[in-house]
Amino acid sequence: MMRYGIPEYRLPYDQIDKDIDYILSLGVKIKYNVNIGTDITLDNLRKDNDAVFAGTGLHLGRSTRIPGSDHENVYFATDLLREISLGNEIHVSEKIVVIGGGNVAMDITRSLARLQNNKFAKVDVTATSLESEDIMPADREEVVEAREEKAIIDPGWGPTSIEIENGKIKGLHVQKCVSVFDEDGRFNPKFDESNTKFFEADSIIESIGQGMDIEYINKETRDQIEFDQRGRIQVNDYFQTGAKWLFIGGDIIQGPDVIHGIANGHRAAIGIDKFINQDG
């Protein structure tokens, strides 16, 4: 995710490569392009190793599921950021709306602004979110720098539908969000349905959060793991799951951010050492 989910201007690839080279110098072996679940199963890993640590992150985009969100020109931010990092060409239209107010939303907004500028010599990308600007989850500097790249940030709106005419996206209908959380701090947005707006667009990018893909964990192992009410995997202080040999950390447990990922790995390493030596 550090390479494929964070733009190079925020986390230079040469610095990632430097860290990877150091890790390899310690004797760590990395097997690339291996799909866990198809190329090799989690059971295979368990049979060949005393413990397994999974840091599979949050790679699945989440959809608003509003009418029109199934159109071919509606994309997940995570998918586009990956394609951009790989150097692959992506669809860049003249008018783009990004739904979301987090750092990933700002990442794709800024990335698309640069691509638009290169392709059309102008920028026409708007990012909108449920949250008002004072409570947007994105770092303040990311919002400021997105505006410096001529992107429009217009927060405080909830998407209601994507208008499609003759098979083409015309834009996004929104209504004013008057509050995002209830008095108990729970996510429970409320809207002023009389206050509406329309953002013109040729394509829509959804960046309202990311989900975990745990299809690689078979039923037998899942039955040993505890999940909370939100579906999050429960771990102990050493990131050990109910399946004692399986440790899970990173964005899938905490975050999403690089700092938590690194800290989780360090703590899990201590736990794995204890487990292998029969202390845990």
Secondary structure, DSSP 8 states (H G I E B T S, - for coil): -TTTTS-TTTS-HHHHHHHHHHHHHTT-----S--BTTTB-HHHHHHH-S-EEE-----EE-----TTTTSTTEEEHHHHHHHHHTT------SSEEEE--SHHHHHHHHHHHHHHHHHHSS--EEEE-SS-GGG-SS-HHHHHHHHHTT-EE--SEEEEEEEEETTEEEEEEEEEEEEEE-TTS-EEEEEEEEEEEEEE-SEEEE-S-EE---TTS-HHHHTTS-B-TTS-B---TT-B-SSTTEEE-GGGTS-SSHHHHHHHHHHHHHHHHHHHTT--
